[in-house]
């Protein structure tokens, strides 16, 4: 008697794309989700992350394109049976170094250049170790892996972890927050990745996307769950001035122009974190704020509004 084979649709009608890089793509998508939570917890900012995965060609030309100086970390991953590179763009390196200042003051000055010193190296290494461990946890969803940050190299010449003619694969992760843009990039040996990509593609598909896409309310819910005391502060606007301007502003009658990305609205901070937006007013003799939504939702609405345009009037003659 012949057995009857009946196909079963695991996708339940969902469109699924598979390919050679499926395993690495799924790991990367989990990584982006974890990074979003990490940056909010560690830096109190809600960043936007995106990724680009691509064959990077031969290793020697790839290495030659990395600008100098750039922090390049050599990372050992047991899942690869070898080493990979983690390259940080300078602005992101400076953001990691400014973590304490950003959390305590709500803002930080980030220089364009980067230089490794005995003072900042341990802080940078700690941040990189945390990011690498997050990436490794995402690998562990598919197969067990251990990771170790071996060293920071001062020049790309010392970052030769594979043969010059060997093919490599890059995973670039872009980080954006307001006017801040930067990225980090992993570089893997295509030879070391090949057996993993071929063997674990189906398992990666079944593991799927991150279990749930975070909603805008999650940061607010996290504060409510983890903190007992709450302080709400209404922010009219922000102003960045030099020391000379600050000294001048002490004079009576001096006017300080405040910038506000929400236009006629104000930001309401909860325990120092911008969470809500509202309109200022007066209720029963008290200054009040009428809430009109989560700040991220309002930001998107403000960005979507048409911008006024006025033609330039050139002098006649």
C-alpha positions in Angstrom: 0.0 0.0 0.0 1.5 3.3 -1.1 1.6 6.1 1.5 -0.3 9.3 0.7 1.9 12.4 1.0 0.0 15.6 1.8 1.9 18.9 1.7 1.6 21.1 4.8 2.0 24.8 4.5 4.3 25.9 7.4 4.1 29.5 6.4 0.2 29.7 6.9 0.1 31.8 3.7 2.9 34.1 4.7 5.4 35.0 2.0 8.8 33.6 2.8 12.0 34.4 0.9 14.9 32.0 1.1 18.4 32.0 -0.4 22.0 31.4 0.1 22.4 34.0 2.8 19.1 33.2 4.7 20.9 32.1 7.9 23.0 35.3 8.1 20.0 37.5 7.2 17.9 36.0 10.0 20.7 36.4 12.6 21.1 40.0 11.5 17.4 40.8 11.8 17.4 39.4 15.4 20.6 41.5 16.0 18.8 44.7 14.9 16.0 44.1 17.3 18.3 43.4 20.2 20.4 46.5 19.4 17.3 48.7 19.6 16.7 47.6 23.1 20.3 47.8 24.0 20.8 51.4 22.9 17.6 52.5 24.7 18.7 50.9 27.9 22.3 52.0 27.8 22.1 55.5 26.1 18.4 56.4 26.7 17.9 57.1 23.0 15.6 55.4 20.6 17.6 54.8 17.4 16.6 53.5 14.0 18.6 50.5 12.7 18.9 49.1 9.2 21.3 46.5 7.7 22.9 45.7 4.4 24.4 42.3 3.7 26.6 41.8 0.6 29.6 39.8 -0.7 32.5 42.2 -0.2 34.8 40.7 -2.9 38.4 39.8 -2.2 39.7 40.5 1.3 42.8 42.6 0.3 40.8 45.3 -1.7 38.1 45.3 1.0 40.7 46.0 3.7 42.3 48.8 1.6 39.0 50.7 1.5 38.7 51.1 5.3 39.6 54.7 6.1 42.4 55.4 8.6 42.2 55.8 11.5 39.2 53.6 12.2 38.8 51.2 15.2 39.0 47.6 13.9 38.4 44.8 16.4 39.5 41.2 15.7 36.8 38.9 17.1 37.0 35.2 17.5 33.8 33.2 17.0 33.6 29.5 17.6 30.7 29.2 15.2 33.1 30.2 12.4 36.0 28.2 13.6 38.1 31.4 13.1 38.1 35.1 13.3 36.0 38.0 11.9 36.4 41.8 12.0 34.2 44.4 13.6 34.7 47.8 12.2 33.3 50.9 14.0 32.8 54.2 12.2 34.4 57.0 14.2 31.1 58.8 15.2 29.7 55.5 16.7 33.0 55.0 18.6 32.7 58.4 20.1 29.0 57.8 21.0 30.1 54.7 22.9 32.7 56.7 24.7 30.2 59.4 25.6 27.7 57.0 27.1 28.0 58.3 30.7 27.7 62.0 29.6 24.7 61.2 27.4 22.8 59.4 30.1 23.6 62.0 32.9 23.1 65.2 30.8 20.8 64.1 28.0 23.2 65.3 25.4 26.9 64.9 24.4 29.4 66.5 22.2 30.8 64.0 19.6 34.0 64.9 17.9 34.4 63.9 14.2 37.9 62.4 14.8 38.8 59.4 16.9 42.0 58.5 18.6 42.8 55.5 20.9 44.2 56.4 24.3 45.0 54.5 27.5 42.0 56.3 29.0 39.3 55.6 26.4 40.4 52.2 25.2 38.9 50.2 28.2 35.5 52.1 27.8 35.4 51.4 24.1 36.4 47.8 24.6 33.6 47.3 27.1 31.0 48.7 24.7 32.3 46.6 21.8 32.3 43.5 24.0 28.6 44.1 24.8 27.7 44.5 21.1 29.6 41.4 20.1 27.9 39.3 22.8 24.5 40.5 21.5 25.4 39.4 18.0 26.6 36.1 19.4 23.3 35.5 21.3 21.5 35.9 18.0 23.7 33.1 16.5 22.8 30.9 19.5 19.2 30.9 18.3 20.4 28.8 15.4 23.5 26.9 16.7 25.7 27.2 19.8 28.5 29.7 19.6 31.1 31.4 21.8 32.8 34.7 21.2 35.8 36.6 22.3 37.1 40.1 21.4 40.8 39.5 20.9 42.3 42.9 20.2 41.9 46.4 18.7 44.3 47.0 15.9 45.8 50.4 15.3 46.1 50.0 11.5 44.3 47.9 8.9 47.7 46.2 8.0 47.4 44.4 11.4 43.8 43.2 10.6 44.8 40.5 8.1 42.7 37.6 9.4 42.4 35.8 6.1 44.4 35.4 2.8 44.5 38.5 0.5 42.7 36.7 -2.3 40.1 35.1 0.0 36.4 36.1 -0.5 34.7 37.9 2.3 31.1 38.9 3.3 30.1 42.1 5.0 27.2 42.9 7.2 26.8 46.7 7.7 24.4 48.0 10.4 23.4 51.7 10.1 22.5 53.6 13.2 20.4 56.8 13.1 19.1 59.2 15.8 17.9 62.7 14.9 20.9 64.2 13.0 23.3 61.5 14.1 24.2 58.8 11.5 26.9 56.2 11.7 27.4 52.4 11.3 29.3 49.3 12.3 30.3 46.5 10.1 31.2 42.8 10.4 33.5 41.2 7.9 33.4 37.4 7.7 35.4 34.9 5.7 33.1 33.5 3.0 35.0 30.2 3.2 34.2 29.9 7.0 30.5 31.0 6.4 29.8 28.6 3.5 29.1 25.4 5.4 27.0 27.2 8.0 24.9 29.0 5.4 24.2 25.8 3.5 23.5 23.6 6.5 21.3 25.9 8.7 19.2 27.8 6.1 16.1 25.8 6.8 16.5 26.0 10.6 16.9 29.8 10.2 13.7 30.0 8.3 11.8 28.1 10.9 13.4 30.3 13.6 12.0 33.2 11.7 11.8 36.9 12.4 12.1 38.3 16.0 9.1 37.1 18.0 7.5 40.5 18.2 8.2 43.9 16.7 8.5 46.5 19.5 5.7 49.0 19.7 6.3 52.7 20.4 4.8 52.2 23.9 7.4 49.7 25.0 9.9 52.3 26.4 7.1 53.8 28.4 6.1 50.4 29.7 9.7 49.6 30.6 10.0 52.7 32.8 6.7 51.9 34.5 7.8 48.3 35.2 11.4 49.0 36.3 11.2 52.3 38.2 9.2 53.3 41.4 9.5 57.1 41.5 8.5 59.3 38.6 9.3 62.9 37.7 7.6 64.6 34.7 9.4 67.6 33.2 7.9 69.7 30.4 10.6 71.0 27.9 9.8 74.1 26.0 12.8 73.8 23.7 16.5 73.3 23.5 19.4 75.7 23.1 23.1 75.0 22.5 25.3 78.0 23.1 29.0 78.8 23.5 30.6 79.9 26.8 30.7 83.5 25.6 27.0 83.4 24.7 26.3 81.9 28.1 28.1 84.7 29.9 26.3 87.3 27.8 22.9 85.7 28.5 23.3 86.5 32.2 22.5 90.1 31.4 19.0 91.1 32.3 16.7 91.4 29.3 18.8 89.1 27.0 16.5 86.9 24.8 17.5 83.3 24.2 15.9 81.7 21.1 14.9 78.0 21.8 14.7 75.4 19.0 11.8 72.9 19.1 11.6 70.0 16.7 7.9 69.5 17.6 7.1 73.1 16.4 4.3 74.5 18.6 4.2 71.5 20.9 6.4 70.6 23.9 8.2 67.5 25.0 7.3 65.8 28.3 10.2 63.8 29.9 9.6 61.0 32.3 12.6 60.4 34.6 14.8 62.3 32.1 13.6 60.3 29.1 11.6 62.1 26.3 8.3 60.1 26.1 5.2 62.2 25.4 4.2 65.3 23.5 1.6 67.9 24.4 0.3 71.4 24.3 1.0 73.9 27.1 -1.9 75.7 28.8 -3.5 76.7 32.1 -5.9 74.7 34.2 -7.4 76.0 37.5 -4.6 78.4 37.8 -1.8 75.8 37.2 0.5 75.6 34.3 -0.6 72.4 32.5 0.2 70.1 29.6 -2.5 68.4 27.5 -1.0 65.2 26.2 -1.5 64.4 22.5 0.5 61.3 22.0 3.8 59.4 22.2 6.7 61.6 21.1 7.9 59.3 18.4 4.5 59.2 16.7 4.2 63.0 16.9 7.7 63.4 15.4 6.7 61.3 12.4 3.5 63.5 12.0 5.6 66.7 12.1 8.1 65.3 9.5 5.2 64.4 7.2 3.7 67.9 7.1 4.4 69.9 4.0 7.2 72.4 4.4 6.5 76.1 3.5 8.4 77.4 0.5 9.0 81.0 -0.4 10.7 82.0 -3.7 13.8 84.0 -3.6 13.3 87.6 -4.7 16.4 88.8 -6.6 17.2 92.5 -6.8 16.1 94.3 -10.0 18.6 95.9 -12.2 
